[in-house]
Amino acid sequence: MMDHPTFERENQERVQAVESSFHQAGKPLSKPGRILIGEGTVFKQGRKKIQQKILFLFTDILVYGSIVVPGRWYKKQKIIPLEDIELEDLEDSDIFKHQWLIRTPSKSFFVSAPSYEEKKAWIEHINECRSSLMQGTSRKPSKKFAVSWIPDPAACKCMRCLSTKFSGVNRRHHCRNCGFLVCNSCSKQRAVIDHIHPTKKLRICSFCYKNINEEKFRDRGDSAGKSSSEEEEFCPSGEENEKVEEGEIGLYSPSNWLDTKNGTWERLSIYDYPKSIPSQ
């Protein structure tokens, strides 16, 4: 078993390596007591296509980003506190294999692993770290989560009016409340969705706008709710204006995990899942 000073030094080196891989565009990741538990590549369902992402699991956060140079350079860093995460395991279909859903208050998205073993490892490690984090702390888990967006190729016409066909002129839009693909005419309304952003008015479809106002009327006895098409639109993921990235999905490399018993760094193929987190 590795002695504690050696473990702390090697863990700090691994955390700093992850931090450096995002270069100046990334946020600092080094923090007392933060341990890097695992890393690997997954496939994220984007609006337009499936994209390969790098994923890092720490004892308190999940970090992911786009791959520029495998193992050396990543961009578009996203950091999610583990208390804000809820996972849903999904059954395989003819099209999607080894997939699960990551829910957060501001964004929810589908990811898949190259194998069942990789998927199982990610789900078990994330749940284990989240459970350990929540024990004996004042942290409160999130109760509201953003809906997952329906991918662009899933609908060729508006899912509300069922008449407007999408084209270069009639663009697809996502309702931030239900995730449906809708046309501009069916999504002119805006509303604040607290768990996504506390002040920004977001694009929602006419159906959801009606439901939200009815709920306000029941809860407050006031049906007032102004539509504003001039408010700045907020997209936490940046995906509403995201362009399809060039290039094919890169080579897959097996995930690495911390052996919490010996304090060593191992490949998934030769290591069983950890059942405890090193004491901090």
DRENDO-1510 file (C-alpha; in Angstrom, 1 decimal, always signed):
<recs>
REC; n; res; u; v; w
REC; 1; MET; +0.0; +0.0; +0.0 .
REC; 2; MET; +1.3; +3.5; -0.9 .
REC; 3; ASP; +2.2; +5.8; +2.0 .
REC; 4; HIS; +0.0; +8.8; +2.5 .
REC; 5; PRO; +2.6; +11.5; +1.5 .
REC; 6; THR; +3.4; +9.7; -1.7 .
REC; 7; PHE; -0.3; +9.3; -2.5 .
REC; 8; GLU; -0.9; +13.0; -2.0 .
REC; 9; ARG; +2.0; +14.0; -4.1 .
REC; 10; GLU; +1.1; +11.7; -7.0 .
REC; 11; ASN; -2.6; +12.7; -6.8 .
REC; 12; GLN; -1.6; +16.4; -6.9 .
REC; 13; GLU; +0.5; +15.7; -10.0 .
REC; 14; ARG; -2.4; +14.0; -11.7 .
REC; 15; VAL; -4.8; +16.8; -10.9 .
REC; 16; GLN; -2.4; +19.4; -12.1 .
REC; 17; ALA; -1.9; +17.4; -15.3 .
REC; 18; VAL; -5.6; +17.5; -16.0 .
REC; 19; GLU; -5.7; +21.2; -15.2 .
REC; 20; SER; -2.9; +21.9; -17.6 .
REC; 21; SER; -4.5; +19.9; -20.4 .
REC; 22; PHE; -7.2; +22.5; -20.7 .
REC; 23; HIS; -4.6; +25.3; -20.9 .
REC; 24; GLN; -5.5; +28.8; -20.1 .
REC; 25; ALA; -9.2; +28.4; -21.2 .
REC; 26; GLY; -9.8; +26.0; -18.3 .
REC; 27; LYS; -10.6; +26.8; -14.7 .
REC; 28; PRO; -8.3; +25.8; -11.8 .
REC; 29; LEU; -9.0; +22.2; -10.5 .
REC; 30; SER; -6.4; +21.9; -7.7 .
REC; 31; LYS; -8.1; +22.0; -4.3 .
REC; 32; PRO; -7.1; +20.6; -0.9 .
REC; 33; GLY; -8.7; +17.1; -0.4 .
REC; 34; ARG; -9.8; +16.8; -4.1 .
REC; 35; ILE; -8.8; +13.4; -5.5 .
REC; 36; LEU; -8.8; +12.3; -9.1 .
REC; 37; ILE; -10.8; +9.0; -9.2 .
REC; 38; GLY; -10.9; +8.2; -12.9 .
REC; 39; GLU; -10.6; +9.4; -16.5 .
REC; 40; GLY; -11.6; +8.2; -19.9 .
REC; 41; THR; -13.4; +8.9; -23.2 .
REC; 42; VAL; -17.1; +8.7; -23.7 .
REC; 43; PHE; -19.5; +9.6; -26.5 .
REC; 44; LYS; -21.9; +12.5; -25.9 .
REC; 45; GLN; -25.1; +12.9; -27.9 .
REC; 46; GLY; -25.0; +16.5; -29.2 .
REC; 47; ARG; -27.7; +18.4; -31.1 .
REC; 48; LYS; -26.5; +17.3; -34.5 .
REC; 49; LYS; -24.3; +14.3; -34.0 .
REC; 50; ILE; -22.4; +12.2; -31.5 .
REC; 51; GLN; -19.2; +13.7; -30.2 .
REC; 52; GLN; -16.3; +12.1; -28.4 .
REC; 53; LYS; -15.5; +13.7; -25.0 .
REC; 54; ILE; -12.9; +13.4; -22.3 .
REC; 55; LEU; -14.4; +12.8; -18.9 .
REC; 56; PHE; -12.7; +13.2; -15.5 .
REC; 57; LEU; -14.2; +12.1; -12.2 .
REC; 58; PHE; -13.0; +13.7; -9.0 .
REC; 59; THR; -14.3; +13.1; -5.4 .
REC; 60; ASP; -16.5; +16.2; -5.6 .
REC; 61; ILE; -16.9; +17.2; -9.3 .
REC; 62; LEU; -17.3; +15.8; -12.8 .
REC; 63; VAL; -15.3; +17.5; -15.6 .
REC; 64; TYR; -15.6; +17.0; -19.3 .
REC; 65; GLY; -14.4; +18.6; -22.5 .
REC; 66; SER; -13.8; +18.3; -26.2 .
REC; 67; ILE; -10.7; +16.5; -27.4 .
REC; 68; VAL; -8.1; +18.4; -29.5 .
REC; 69; VAL; -5.0; +16.2; -28.9 .
REC; 70; PRO; -5.8; +13.0; -27.0 .
REC; 71; GLY; -4.0; +12.9; -23.7 .
REC; 72; ARG; -2.5; +16.4; -24.1 .
REC; 73; TRP; -5.0; +19.1; -25.1 .
REC; 74; TYR; -8.7; +19.6; -24.3 .
REC; 75; LYS; -11.1; +22.5; -24.7 .
REC; 76; LYS; -14.6; +23.7; -23.8 .
REC; 77; GLN; -14.2; +22.6; -20.1 .
REC; 78; LYS; -17.4; +22.0; -18.2 .
REC; 79; ILE; -17.5; +21.4; -14.4 .
REC; 80; ILE; -20.5; +19.8; -12.7 .
REC; 81; PRO; -20.7; +19.5; -8.9 .
REC; 82; LEU; -21.5; +15.9; -7.9 .
REC; 83; GLU; -24.4; +17.0; -5.7 .
REC; 84; ASP; -26.1; +18.4; -8.8 .
REC; 85; ILE; -25.9; +15.1; -10.7 .
REC; 86; GLU; -28.5; +12.4; -11.1 .
REC; 87; LEU; -27.9; +9.4; -13.3 .
REC; 88; GLU; -30.3; +7.2; -15.2 .
REC; 89; ASP; -29.2; +3.9; -16.7 .
REC; 90; LEU; -30.7; +3.1; -20.1 .
REC; 91; GLU; -31.4; -0.1; -21.9 .
REC; 92; ASP; -29.6; -0.8; -25.2 .
REC; 93; SER; -31.5; -0.2; -28.4 .
REC; 94; ASP; -30.7; -1.1; -32.0 .
REC; 95; ILE; -29.1; +2.3; -32.4 .
REC; 96; PHE; -27.7; +3.2; -29.0 .
REC; 97; LYS; -25.5; +0.9; -26.9 .
REC; 98; HIS; -24.1; +1.3; -23.4 .
REC; 99; GLN; -25.8; +4.6; -22.8 .
REC; 100; TRP; -26.9; +6.5; -19.7 .
REC; 101; LEU; -28.4; +9.9; -18.9 .
REC; 102; ILE; -26.6; +12.6; -16.9 .
REC; 103; ARG; -29.1; +15.1; -15.4 .
REC; 104; THR; -28.1; +18.4; -13.9 .
REC; 105; PRO; -30.2; +21.5; -13.0 .
REC; 106; SER; -28.9; +23.5; -16.1 .
REC; 107; LYS; -28.4; +20.8; -18.6 .
REC; 108; SER; -29.1; +17.1; -19.2 .
REC; 109; PHE; -27.5; +14.9; -21.8 .
REC; 110; PHE; -27.0; +11.3; -23.0 .
REC; 111; VAL; -23.5; +9.7; -23.0 .
REC; 112; SER; -22.4; +6.2; -24.0 .
REC; 113; ALA; -19.4; +4.1; -23.3 .
REC; 114; PRO; -17.6; +1.8; -25.8 .
REC; 115; SER; -18.5; -1.3; -23.7 .
REC; 116; TYR; -20.9; -2.4; -20.9 .
REC; 117; GLU; -17.9; -2.7; -18.5 .
REC; 118; GLU; -17.0; +0.9; -19.1 .
REC; 119; LYS; -20.5; +2.1; -18.6 .
REC; 120; LYS; -20.8; +0.1; -15.4 .
REC; 121; ALA; -17.6; +1.5; -14.1 .
REC; 122; TRP; -18.6; +5.1; -14.8 .
REC; 123; ILE; -22.1; +4.8; -13.2 .
REC; 124; GLU; -20.7; +3.0; -10.1 .
REC; 125; HIS; -17.8; +5.4; -9.6 .
REC; 126; ILE; -20.0; +8.5; -10.0 .
REC; 127; ASN; -22.7; +7.2; -7.6 .
REC; 128; GLU; -20.0; +6.1; -5.1 .
REC; 129; CYS; -18.3; +9.5; -5.1 .
REC; 130; ARG; -21.6; +11.3; -4.9 .
REC; 131; SER; -22.8; +9.2; -2.0 .
REC; 132; SER; -19.5; +9.7; -0.1 .
REC; 133; LEU; -19.6; +13.4; -0.7 .
REC; 134; MET; -23.2; +13.8; +0.6 .
REC; 135; GLN; -22.5; +11.9; +3.8 .
REC; 136; GLY; -22.0; +14.0; +6.9 .
REC; 137; THR; -22.1; +17.3; +5.0 .
REC; 138; SER; -24.5; +20.2; +4.7 .
REC; 139; ARG; -24.6; +19.9; +0.9 .
REC; 140; LYS; -28.1; +19.5; -0.5 .
REC; 141; PRO; -28.7; +17.4; -3.6 .
REC; 142; SER; -30.5; +19.0; -6.5 .
REC; 143; LYS; -34.2; +18.2; -6.8 .
REC; 144; LYS; -35.0; +19.9; -10.2 .
REC; 145; PHE; -33.2; +18.9; -13.4 .
REC; 146; ALA; -33.2; +20.2; -16.9 .
REC; 147; VAL; -34.8; +18.1; -19.6 .
REC; 148; SER; -32.6; +16.4; -22.2 .
REC; 149; TRP; -32.9; +18.0; -25.7 .
REC; 150; ILE; -34.3; +15.9; -28.5 .
REC; 151; PRO; -31.5; +15.6; -31.2 .
REC; 152; ASP; -32.0; +17.6; -34.4 .
REC; 153; PRO; -32.2; +14.6; -36.7 .
REC; 154; ALA; -35.1; +13.1; -34.7 .
REC; 155; ALA; -37.7; +15.5; -36.2 .
REC; 156; CYS; -38.2; +16.9; -39.7 .
REC; 157; LYS; -41.1; +19.2; -38.7 .
REC; 158; CYS; -42.2; +21.1; -35.6 .
REC; 159; MET; -43.3; +18.8; -32.8 .
REC; 160; ARG; -46.0; +21.3; -31.6 .
REC; 161; CYS; -47.8; +22.5; -34.7 .
REC; 162; LEU; -46.9; +19.4; -36.7 .
REC; 163; SER; -47.0; +21.4; -39.9 .
REC; 164; THR; -43.9; +23.6; -40.2 .
REC; 165; LYS; -41.1; +21.6; -42.0 .
REC; 166; PHE; -37.6; +22.4; -40.9 .
REC; 167; SER; -35.3; +23.9; -43.5 .
REC; 168; GLY; -32.5; +26.4; -43.9 .
REC; 169; VAL; -35.2; +29.1; -43.6 .
REC; 170; ASN; -37.4; +27.4; -40.9 .
REC; 171; ARG; -34.8; +26.6; -38.3 .
REC; 172; ARG; -35.1; +24.1; -35.5 .
REC; 173; HIS; -35.3; +25.5; -31.9 .
REC; 174; HIS; -35.4; +23.7; -28.6 .
REC; 175; CYS; -38.0; +24.5; -25.9 .
REC; 176; ARG; -35.9; +24.8; -22.7 .
REC; 177; ASN; -38.8; +23.4; -20.6 .
REC; 178; CYS; -39.8; +20.2; -22.5 .
REC; 179; GLY; -36.8; +19.7; -24.9 .
REC; 180; PHE; -39.0; +19.4; -28.0 .
REC; 181; LEU; -37.9; +20.6; -31.4 .
REC; 182; VAL; -40.1; +23.5; -32.4 .
REC; 183; CYS; -40.4; +26.1; -35.1 .
REC; 184; ASN; -39.9; +29.8; -34.4 .
REC; 185; SER; -43.7; +30.5; -34.6 .
REC; 186; CYS; -44.3; +28.0; -31.8 .
REC; 187; SER; -41.5; +29.2; -29.6 .
REC; 188; LYS; -41.8; +33.0; -29.5 .
REC; 189; GLN; -42.5; +33.1; -25.8 .
REC; 190; ARG; -39.8; +33.4; -23.0 .
REC; 191; ALA; -39.9; +32.5; -19.4 .
REC; 192; VAL; -37.6; +32.1; -16.4 .
REC; 193; ILE; -36.8; +28.5; -15.5 .
REC; 194; ASP; -35.3; +28.8; -12.0 .
REC; 195; HIS; -33.1; +25.7; -11.9 .
REC; 196; ILE; -31.6; +26.5; -15.3 .
REC; 197; HIS; -31.0; +30.2; -14.6 .
REC; 198; PRO; -32.5; +32.4; -11.9 .
REC; 199; THR; -33.0; +35.6; -14.0 .
REC; 200; LYS; -32.6; +34.9; -17.8 .
REC; 201; LYS; -35.8; +34.5; -19.8 .
REC; 202; LEU; -35.4; +31.3; -22.0 .
REC; 203; ARG; -37.1; +30.2; -25.2 .
REC; 204; ILE; -40.1; +28.0; -24.5 .
REC; 205; CYS; -42.8; +26.6; -26.7 .
REC; 206; SER; -46.4; +27.9; -26.6 .
REC; 207; PHE; -47.7; +24.8; -24.9 .
REC; 208; CYS; -45.2; +25.1; -22.0 .
REC; 209; TYR; -45.8; +28.8; -21.8 .
REC; 210; LYS; -49.5; +28.2; -21.3 .
REC; 211; ASN; -48.8; +25.5; -18.7 .
REC; 212; ILE; -46.3; +27.7; -16.8 .
REC; 213; ASN; -48.8; +30.6; -16.7 .
REC; 214; GLU; -51.6; +28.4; -15.5 .
REC; 215; GLU; -49.3; +27.1; -12.7 .
REC; 216; LYS; -48.5; +30.7; -11.7 .
REC; 217; PHE; -52.2; +31.5; -11.6 .
REC; 218; ARG; -52.9; +28.5; -9.4 .
REC; 219; ASP; -49.9; +29.2; -7.1 .
REC; 220; ARG; -50.1; +33.0; -6.8 .
REC; 221; GLY; -53.6; +33.9; -8.0 .
REC; 222; ASP; -51.9; +36.0; -10.7 .
REC; 223; SER; -51.8; +35.0; -14.3 .
REC; 224; ALA; -49.6; +37.9; -15.4 .
REC; 225; GLY; -46.6; +36.8; -17.5 .
REC; 226; LYS; -45.2; +39.0; -20.2 .
REC; 227; SER; -43.7; +37.5; -23.3 .
REC; 228; SER; -40.3; +39.0; -24.3 .
REC; 229; SER; -38.6; +38.1; -27.6 .
REC; 230; GLU; -36.0; +40.8; -26.9 .
REC; 231; GLU; -34.5; +39.2; -23.8 .
REC; 232; GLU; -31.0; +37.7; -24.2 .
REC; 233; GLU; -31.3; +34.0; -24.7 .
REC; 234; PHE; -29.5; +31.8; -22.4 .
REC; 235; CYS; -28.1; +28.4; -23.4 .
REC; 236; PRO; -26.0; +26.8; -20.6 .
REC; 237; SER; -24.3; +24.4; -22.9 .
REC; 238; GLY; -23.7; +26.8; -25.8 .
REC; 239; GLU; -25.3; +24.2; -28.0 .
REC; 240; GLU; -28.0; +26.3; -29.6 .
REC; 241; ASN; -25.3; +28.0; -31.8 .
REC; 242; GLU; -22.9; +25.1; -31.7 .
REC; 243; LYS; -21.5; +24.1; -35.1 .
REC; 244; VAL; -20.9; +20.5; -36.1 .
REC; 245; GLU; -17.3; +19.8; -35.3 .
REC; 246; GLU; -15.1; +18.6; -38.2 .
REC; 247; GLY; -13.4; +15.3; -38.1 .
REC; 248; GLU; -14.2; +11.7; -37.2 .
REC; 249; ILE; -14.4; +10.3; -33.7 .
REC; 250; GLY; -10.9; +9.7; -32.6 .
REC; 251; LEU; -9.3; +6.5; -31.3 .
REC; 252; TYR; -10.7; +5.2; -28.0 .
REC; 253; SER; -8.4; +4.6; -25.1 .
REC; 254; PRO; -9.6; +2.5; -22.0 .
REC; 255; SER; -10.4; +4.5; -18.9 .
REC; 256; ASN; -8.0; +4.7; -15.9 .
REC; 257; TRP; -9.2; +4.4; -12.3 .
REC; 258; LEU; -7.7; +5.0; -8.9 .
REC; 259; ASP; -7.1; +1.8; -7.0 .
REC; 260; THR; -8.3; +3.1; -3.6 .
REC; 261; LYS; -6.8; +0.2; -1.8 .
REC; 262; ASN; -3.2; +0.6; -3.0 .
REC; 263; GLY; -3.4; +4.2; -4.2 .
REC; 264; THR; -2.2; +3.3; -7.7 .
REC; 265; TRP; -3.5; +4.2; -11.1 .
REC; 266; GLU; -4.8; +1.3; -13.2 .
REC; 267; ARG; -6.6; +0.4; -16.4 .
REC; 268; LEU; -10.2; -0.7; -16.2 .
REC; 269; SER; -9.3; -4.0; -17.9 .
REC; 270; ILE; -7.1; -5.1; -15.0 .
REC; 271; TYR; -8.9; -3.5; -12.1 .
REC; 272; ASP; -12.1; -4.1; -10.2 .
REC; 273; TYR; -14.4; -1.2; -9.1 .
REC; 274; PRO; -13.4; +0.6; -5.9 .
REC; 275; LYS; -15.7; +0.3; -2.9 .
REC; 276; SER; -14.3; +3.2; -0.8 .
REC; 277; ILE; -12.7; +6.6; -1.2 .
REC; 278; PRO; -9.3; +7.4; +0.5 .
REC; 279; SER; -9.7; +9.4; +3.7 .
REC; 280; GLN; -9.0; +13.0; +3.3 .
</recs>
